[in-house]
């Protein structure tokens, strides 16, 4: 497994932090050549430098997934740097809590709504469209999208995020259908809450973040929320030949979030805040 991605050329959007960074590190350790694309060019350069220092082949790409021009330039740069693209990991994402000061129904302004959709949905389409000529030249081509458990389970104050991620699920399946004749697989994943900046902001927005974490954990079968490496493992699997018969799938990586519907009291558990750690 350590070399299962040898020679695979992977572009990761939002690769400067969180799940994107974890995926870049893991994929590189398994032999991939990685292009870290991020609007924060300094963050992308830091990850690329970390990888090259360890002997991996990595490139930093400045890319704003909301801009068609930036995406076209970024994908062309990645293609030229790696002499092609085999896998596009559309990881970049944003939540209402990051885009808006007030994510309530009354307070969520249209600019914040549009920003969430521009990053989470349009960004996937733009990146796939721009990478398509290079992907068509690959014998191991696939696109991997980032959806969310929010796509199927409504959560408070995530109006734009949840609905955009539901759109990502259908976009993933639609792209799988459209690109199958080209031999390009398209799959995605639904992560639960993972210890990233996005999760930290969600928890920090609560009056009592520790209490909020305890309430969140009542919805999981796991003892704690996830870490970026939990999702990176799934991305690397979907990028590898081991998943060659999987197409149009969106895999739950959610600590059991979607497996049940019961209150903490019904499950016989106490609220878990301090024991679950902090995000």
C-alpha positions in Angstrom: 0.0 0.0 0.0 2.9 2.4 0.7 3.6 2.7 -3.1 0.1 2.3 -4.4 0.0 5.8 -5.9 3.5 5.7 -7.5 3.7 8.1 -10.4 0.1 9.2 -10.1 -0.2 13.0 -10.7 -2.7 14.5 -8.3 -4.1 18.1 -8.1 -5.6 19.0 -4.7 -7.6 22.2 -4.4 -7.7 23.7 -0.9 -4.5 21.7 -0.4 -2.8 24.2 1.9 -4.6 23.1 5.1 -6.9 20.6 6.7 -8.0 17.6 4.7 -6.3 18.9 1.5 -2.9 19.1 3.3 -3.3 15.7 4.9 -4.2 14.1 1.6 -1.1 15.8 -0.1 1.2 14.4 2.6 -0.3 10.9 2.5 -0.5 10.7 -1.3 3.1 11.8 -1.6 4.3 9.2 0.9 2.6 6.6 -1.3 4.4 7.7 -4.4 2.2 10.4 -6.0 3.4 13.6 -7.6 1.2 16.3 -6.0 0.1 19.8 -7.1 -1.2 21.8 -4.1 -3.6 24.3 -5.4 -4.9 27.0 -2.9 -6.1 30.5 -2.9 -3.6 31.0 -0.1 -0.4 30.7 -2.1 1.8 30.9 0.9 0.0 27.9 2.5 0.4 25.9 -0.7 4.1 26.8 -0.9 4.6 25.7 2.7 3.0 22.3 2.0 5.0 21.9 -1.2 8.2 22.8 0.6 7.5 20.3 3.3 7.0 17.6 0.8 10.0 18.4 -1.4 12.2 18.5 1.7 11.2 14.9 2.3 12.2 13.9 -1.2 8.7 14.0 -2.7 7.7 15.7 -5.9 5.3 18.6 -5.2 4.3 21.9 -6.7 2.4 24.9 -5.3 -0.3 26.4 -7.5 -2.1 29.7 -6.8 -5.8 29.0 -7.6 -9.1 30.6 -6.6 -11.7 28.0 -7.5 -14.4 30.7 -7.7 -12.6 32.3 -10.7 -12.8 30.6 -14.1 -9.7 32.4 -15.2 -7.7 31.5 -12.1 -8.9 27.9 -12.4 -7.9 27.6 -16.1 -4.4 29.1 -15.3 -4.0 26.9 -12.2 -4.9 23.6 -14.0 -2.7 24.5 -16.9 0.2 25.2 -14.5 -0.4 21.9 -12.7 -0.6 20.0 -16.0 2.7 21.5 -17.2 4.5 21.0 -13.9 3.6 17.3 -13.7 3.4 16.6 -17.4 -0.2 15.7 -17.0 -3.1 15.2 -14.5 -4.4 11.8 -13.4 -6.5 12.7 -10.4 -8.3 15.9 -9.5 -9.3 16.1 -5.8 -11.8 18.9 -5.4 -11.3 19.6 -1.7 -11.8 23.3 -1.4 -14.8 24.2 0.6 -16.4 26.9 2.8 -19.2 27.0 5.4 -21.8 29.6 6.3 -19.9 30.3 9.6 -16.8 31.4 7.6 -18.6 33.3 4.8 -21.1 35.1 7.0 -21.2 37.0 10.3 -24.7 35.9 10.9 -25.6 32.5 9.3 -29.3 32.6 10.4 -32.2 32.7 7.9 -32.7 36.4 8.6 -29.0 37.3 8.8 -27.4 35.3 5.9 -26.8 37.8 3.2 -26.9 36.9 -0.5 -23.1 37.6 -1.0 -22.3 35.0 1.6 -24.8 32.5 0.1 -23.2 33.1 -3.3 -19.7 32.7 -2.0 -20.5 29.3 -0.4 -22.0 28.0 -3.7 -19.2 29.5 -5.7 -16.6 27.6 -3.7 -18.4 24.4 -3.0 -20.3 23.7 -6.2 -19.2 26.0 -9.0 -15.6 25.4 -8.0 -15.9 21.7 -8.6 -17.4 22.2 -12.0 -14.8 24.8 -13.1 -11.9 22.7 -11.9 -13.2 19.5 -13.6 -13.9 21.4 -16.8 -10.5 22.9 -16.9 -8.7 19.7 -16.0 -10.7 17.6 -18.5 -8.3 17.7 -21.5 -5.5 16.5 -19.3 -7.6 13.8 -17.6 -8.7 12.5 -21.0 -5.0 11.8 -21.7 -4.6 9.7 -18.5 -5.2 5.9 -18.3 -5.9 6.3 -14.5 -8.1 9.3 -14.5 -10.6 10.2 -11.8 -12.2 13.1 -10.0 -12.8 13.0 -6.3 -15.2 15.5 -4.7 -15.8 16.7 -1.2 -19.5 16.5 -0.1 -20.6 16.3 3.5 -22.9 14.5 5.9 -24.7 17.9 5.8 -25.9 16.9 2.3 -28.5 14.5 3.8 -28.8 15.7 7.4 -29.8 19.3 8.2 -27.8 21.0 10.9 -28.5 24.4 12.5 -27.1 27.5 10.8 -25.8 25.7 7.7 -28.4 26.7 5.1 -26.0 27.5 2.3 -23.4 24.8 3.2 -25.9 22.0 3.6 -27.8 22.7 0.4 -24.5 23.3 -1.6 -23.2 19.9 -0.4 -26.4 18.2 -1.5 -25.7 19.7 -4.9 -22.2 18.3 -4.8 -23.6 14.8 -4.3 -25.7 15.0 -7.4 -23.0 16.8 -9.4 -20.7 13.9 -8.5 -23.1 11.4 -9.9 -23.9 13.5 -13.0 -20.2 13.9 -13.8 -19.6 10.2 -13.3 -22.3 9.6 -16.0 -21.0 12.3 -18.3 -17.4 11.3 -18.1 -17.7 7.5 -18.1 -17.3 7.3 -21.9 -13.9 9.0 -21.4 -12.8 6.4 -18.9 -12.8 9.0 -16.1 -14.3 7.9 -12.8 -15.9 10.4 -10.5 -16.5 9.7 -6.8 -16.9 11.7 -3.6 -17.0 11.4 0.1 -19.3 12.7 2.9 -17.1 13.5 5.9 -18.5 14.0 9.4 -17.0 16.7 11.6 -13.2 16.7 11.2 -10.6 18.7 13.2 -10.0 21.5 10.7 -10.3 25.2 10.8 -13.8 24.9 9.5 -14.8 22.7 12.4 -13.1 25.0 14.9 -15.0 28.0 13.6 -18.3 26.1 13.8 -17.7 25.1 17.4 -16.3 28.5 18.3 -19.5 30.2 17.1 -21.4 28.5 20.0 -21.8 30.2 23.3 -20.0 27.2 25.0 -17.8 25.4 22.5 -17.1 22.5 24.9 -20.8 22.0 25.5 -21.4 22.2 21.7 -18.7 19.5 21.1 -20.5 17.3 23.6 -23.8 17.7 21.8 -22.1 17.0 18.5 -20.6 13.8 19.8 -24.0 12.5 20.8 -24.6 12.2 17.1 -21.6 9.9 16.5 -20.8 6.3 17.2 -17.2 7.2 17.4 -15.7 8.6 20.7 -14.4 11.7 19.0 -14.7 13.7 15.8 -12.5 12.8 13.0 -9.0 13.9 11.9 -8.0 14.9 8.4 -6.0 11.7 7.9 -9.3 9.7 8.3 -10.6 11.3 5.1 -7.2 11.3 3.3 -7.2 7.5 3.6 -10.4 7.4 1.6 -9.2 9.9 -1.0 -6.1 7.8 -1.6 -8.2 4.7 -1.9 -10.5 6.3 -4.5 -7.4 7.6 -6.4 -5.9 4.1 -6.5 -6.5 1.1 -8.7 -8.1 -0.7 -5.7 -11.2 1.4 -6.4 -11.3 0.8 -10.1 -14.9 -0.7 -10.0 -16.3 2.2 -8.0 -17.8 5.1 -9.9 -20.5 7.6 -9.1 -20.3 6.7 -5.4 -20.2 9.1 -2.4 -18.7 7.4 0.6 -19.7 8.3 4.2 -16.6 9.0 6.4 -18.6 10.0 9.4 -17.9 8.0 12.5 -21.3 6.4 12.3 -23.2 9.7 12.1 -25.6 8.5 9.4 -26.1 5.0 10.8 -28.7 5.8 13.5 -31.3 8.2 14.8 -31.5 8.3 18.6 -31.0 10.8 21.4 -28.1 10.5 23.8 -30.5 9.6 26.5 -32.0 6.8 24.4 -28.5 5.5 23.8 -27.6 5.6 27.5 -24.7 8.1 27.1 -23.9 11.2 29.0 -23.0 14.4 27.2 -19.4 14.2 26.1 -17.6 17.5 26.0 -14.4 17.4 28.1 -13.7 13.7 27.4 -14.0 14.2 23.6 -11.3 16.9 23.5 -11.6 20.2 21.9 -11.4 21.2 18.2 
